[in-house]
Amino acid sequence: MAKTKQPRTFTDALATLAGHQFDVSAAHDASGTGIKAFQVRKYGCAAEIAAAPDGTTMLLARPGWLLGGRIARLLDRGYQKFLKTPQAQIPATAEHLHAIHQFSEELNEAADATSLYNESLGTTSDRYLYDRVSGR
């Protein structure tokens, strides 16, 4: 009979991340929810994670490039990808995209998250804004 795999707990995920050279630190609670969040960083990228009610890991802020101390969102404008924070927006280079993709893959592996096919092919954007369909 096949054995069922137990999901990795949040404390196990934190230990795995620390063991794989991720910088793990407590994140400030800007949302006001009172959830104890942790920011994990590596390769110039970051994401925020917290413990889910069932004891597993949940993602609070998707992985993105650190730009000015904030996690930048990846914005696709059809012809170019951009890294955007409320204060700044810069064009994303191939190095940025490669680092975000590698960071996301390693974070998913450590957190025992589901790996989706389209995300394993490359970096997916947070928003898609194509100028020719703007206003429709």
Buried (B, 14 or more C-beta within 10 A) or exposed (E): EEEEEEBBBBEBBBBBBEEEEBEBEEBEEEEEEEBEBBBBBBBEBBBBBBBBEEEBBBBBBBBBBBBEEBBBBBBBBEEEBBBBBEEEEBEBEEEBBEBBBBBBBBBBBBBBBEEEEEBEEEBBBEEEEEEEEEEE
